[in-house]
Amino acid sequence: MAYVDGFVLPVPKDKLELYKEKARLCAEVWKGYGALEYVECVADDVPYGELTSFPRAVQVTPEETVVFSWIKYESRQQRDAVNEKVMADPRMKEMFKDLPVDGKRMIFGGFDTFLQV
């Protein structure tokens, strides 16, 4: 089954268009090196929970929104190979320049798929 890298991060609302531009570049790079799918989603119906929630998880402020994204691969081994190529790609230096995200509040991780319908 597939392997997925997942991300949840806060993005300043006034920098959302810049983030979207950078996400399009990332999608081009990751897909170019073999990622099966690259998805970016902006919060729409994401309430601030009393105990846990997407906004709480990344300590979102009123000036920010939550972005949820994932990248799908054939396997963990393929993910590792793709990411090695991505990080060596010179286009990524441009992507990281002026990145409108507080990386310290980003949540990310790799997941083995056990069900896909």
ABEGO torsion letter per residue (X at the ends): XBBBBBBBBBBBAAAAAAAAAAAAAAAAAAAAAGBABBBBBBBABBBBBAABBAAAAAGBBAABBBBBBBBBBABAAAAAAAAAAAAABAAAAAAABGBABBAAABBBEBBBBABBX
